[in-house]
Amino acid sequence: MDYLQIFDRKKHNHFLKTIAMRKLKLQVQMTLDGFVAGPDGQLDWMWIPGERDESIFQRVIELADSCDTILLGRKMTRGFTDHWENVVDNLPDSPEQPLAQLMVNMRKIAFSHTQTAINGRNLEVENGDLAAAVQALKKEPGKDIIVYGGANFVSSLISQNLIDEYFIFRNPVAIGSGLSIFKEQKALKLDSSTAYKNGKIVNKYLPV
């Protein structure tokens, strides 16, 4: 085998590894003025009365079902796990039940510098370097990876260029001040945009 054949094989193997890597998807609710929560983490603006649209809920389920791992910041982990486990255990007739089953049964990894264990089903805690841990997860076999928050955790992922796909659910409401996930200039490419009858718009962005 000559040098060119060896080089071509290495290039081919690198290509296979590249296309096989899992993506980290961000799904986040955002106001018109670019906030993901109020100044103290308030999320009441997400449920402002409007026409119900089941298709946007189905979009959320489809996104979750395309993944098999959820990344969580420590601060939001207990609230996240408690909510979805309560729906599964105590609210069998809830319209959230299909999504709750996914949230509870999926592998979840909480990133923390201070805790080594947090209660929750299918939940593990990662104390290592964020970038190294996420890159290692992307190389594992399986479906994609998804992150929902919290704001500071997502900001760290964005700052370290770890997000591969941004799904921003833009809500038809402004709140004036709050928490942002973008701490610096970030250029993104709009890949698709879907408007829903409840006034929300889901924009999918890719890194430039």
C-alpha positions as a printed Julia matrix, in Angstrom:
208×3 Matrix{Float64}:
   0.0    0.0    0.0
   1.55   3.3   -1.08
   1.52   6.59   0.81
  -1.44   8.02  -1.12
  -3.59   4.99  -0.33
  -2.74   5.3    3.37
  -3.51   9.03   3.27
  -6.85   8.44   1.5
  -7.82   5.78   4.04
  -7.0    8.13   6.93
  -9.08  10.86   5.32
 -11.97   8.42   4.83
 -11.81   7.25   8.45
 -11.73  10.85   9.67
 -14.77  11.62   7.49
 -16.69   8.67   8.95
 -15.88   9.8   12.49
 -16.95  13.34  11.68
 -20.35  12.41  10.25
 -20.98   9.97  13.09
 -20.51  12.54  15.86
 -23.62  13.36  17.82
 -24.95  16.92  17.8
 -25.7   19.05  20.83
 -29.05  20.77  20.31
 -30.23  23.76  22.29
 -33.98  24.23  22.75
 -34.9   27.43  24.54
 -37.91  29.69  24.99
 -37.08  33.35  24.36
 -38.93  36.66  24.55
 -39.1   39.18  21.7
 -36.44  41.22  23.46
 -34.05  38.29  23.75
 -34.45  37.04  27.31
 -34.89  33.4   28.4
 -36.19  34.29  31.86
 -37.04  37.28  34.0
 -34.41  38.93  36.24
 -35.05  36.36  38.99
 -35.65  33.42  36.66
 -39.37  34.08  36.15
 -41.0   32.07  33.35
 -44.62  33.22  33.74
 -44.43  35.06  30.39
 -44.36  31.68  28.6
 -48.02  31.05  29.5
 -49.59  34.34  28.49
 -53.12  33.48  27.19
 -53.32  32.77  23.47
 -54.64  30.29  20.96
 -53.45  26.76  21.82
 -51.41  25.03  19.13
 -50.79  21.31  19.57
 -48.36  21.26  16.65
 -45.74  23.24  18.58
 -45.98  20.75  21.45
 -45.46  17.98  18.91
 -42.36  19.83  17.68
 -40.98  19.76  21.23
 -41.64  16.01  21.47
 -40.0   15.36  18.1
 -36.9   17.29  19.16
 -36.69  15.37  22.43
 -37.23  12.05  20.66
 -34.29  12.77  18.33
 -32.03  12.72  21.39
 -31.16  10.22  24.11
 -29.21  12.45  26.51
 -30.13  15.69  28.3
 -27.51  18.08  29.69
 -28.49  20.21  32.68
 -26.99  22.99  34.7
 -26.93  22.19  38.42
 -29.27  25.0   39.46
 -32.19  23.84  37.31
 -31.71  20.09  37.77
 -33.89  19.45  40.82
 -36.76  21.57  39.52
 -36.55  19.84  36.14
 -36.48  16.29  37.48
 -39.09  16.94  40.2
 -41.54  18.43  37.69
 -41.36  15.65  35.11
 -41.26  12.82  37.64
 -44.37  14.3   39.29
 -46.2   14.36  35.94
 -45.28  10.72  35.26
 -46.15   9.51  38.76
 -49.2   11.58  39.69
 -50.77  13.13  36.59
 -51.63  10.26  34.21
 -54.17  12.38  32.31
 -51.87  15.36  31.81
 -51.37  16.43  28.2
 -47.66  16.65  29.12
 -47.52  12.88  29.76
 -45.85  11.89  26.41
 -43.1   14.47  26.92
 -42.79  13.64  30.61
 -42.13   9.99  29.8
 -39.27  11.04  27.51
 -37.83  13.46  30.06
 -37.87  10.91  32.9
 -36.62   7.92  30.91
 -33.83   9.73  29.08
 -30.26   9.79  30.36
 -29.59  13.08  32.13
 -26.23  14.6   33.02
 -26.06  17.48  35.49
 -22.87  19.56  35.43
 -21.71  20.77  38.83
 -18.55  22.01  40.52
 -20.0   21.52  44.0
 -22.15  18.38  44.06
 -21.23  14.79  43.22
 -24.75  13.37  43.45
 -28.25  14.74  42.82
 -31.45  12.74  43.23
 -33.33  11.94  40.04
 -34.13   9.02  37.79
 -31.55   8.25  35.1
 -29.51  11.19  36.4
 -25.75  11.35  36.79
 -23.47  14.2   37.81
 -20.42  15.38  35.86
 -17.74  17.32  37.77
 -15.1   17.47  35.05
 -14.19  20.07  32.45
 -17.28  21.13  30.51
 -15.77  21.19  27.0
 -13.91  17.91  27.43
 -16.99  16.15  28.83
 -19.29  17.39  26.05
 -16.83  16.49  23.3
 -16.51  13.0   24.78
 -20.31  12.64  24.86
 -20.55  13.7   21.21
 -18.22  10.84  20.26
 -20.36   8.23  22.0
 -22.79   6.18  19.88
 -26.48   7.0   20.04
 -28.96   9.73  19.23
 -28.21  13.43  19.59
 -27.88  15.39  22.85
 -30.2   18.2   23.99
 -29.95  21.02  26.51
 -32.78  23.19  27.87
 -30.96  25.32  30.47
 -30.37  26.99  32.79
 -29.29  30.32  31.4
 -25.75  30.45  32.83
 -25.04  26.85  31.86
 -26.23  27.43  28.3
 -24.15  30.61  28.13
 -21.06  28.56  28.95
 -21.87  26.05  26.22
 -22.38  28.85  23.69
 -19.19  30.67  24.72
 -17.18  27.48  24.19
 -18.81  26.83  20.77
 -20.3   23.52  21.89
 -23.83  24.04  20.52
 -24.37  22.52  17.05
 -28.02  23.46  16.5
 -30.05  26.27  18.08
 -33.84  25.87  18.31
 -35.11  29.2   19.6
 -38.83  29.36  20.41
 -39.58  33.05  20.08
 -42.58  34.1   22.2
 -44.78  37.09  21.23
 -44.05  38.95  24.46
 -41.42  41.4   25.72
 -40.46  41.61  29.4
 -38.04  44.57  29.44
 -35.25  42.92  31.41
 -34.09  39.44  32.3
 -31.54  36.7   31.75
 -29.74  36.34  28.42
 -27.85  33.32  27.13
 -25.65  35.42  24.82
 -22.81  37.17  26.63
 -20.88  38.19  23.54
 -21.37  38.67  19.81
 -22.4   35.41  18.14
 -23.12  35.1   14.41
 -25.6   32.37  13.47
 -27.1   31.15  10.2
 -30.9   30.81   9.96
 -31.64  27.28   8.75
 -35.45  27.26   9.03
 -38.3   29.23  10.55
 -41.8   28.01  11.42
 -44.65  30.21  12.66
 -47.43  28.76  14.82
 -50.99  29.96  15.35
 -50.33  30.74  19.02
 -47.92  33.45  17.86
 -44.71  31.6   18.62
 -42.0   31.26  15.96
 -39.44  28.46  16.06
 -36.17  29.47  14.44
 -33.47  26.9   13.84
 -29.97  28.37  13.64
 -26.61  26.84  12.87
 -23.17  28.16  13.84
 -21.46  30.14  11.12
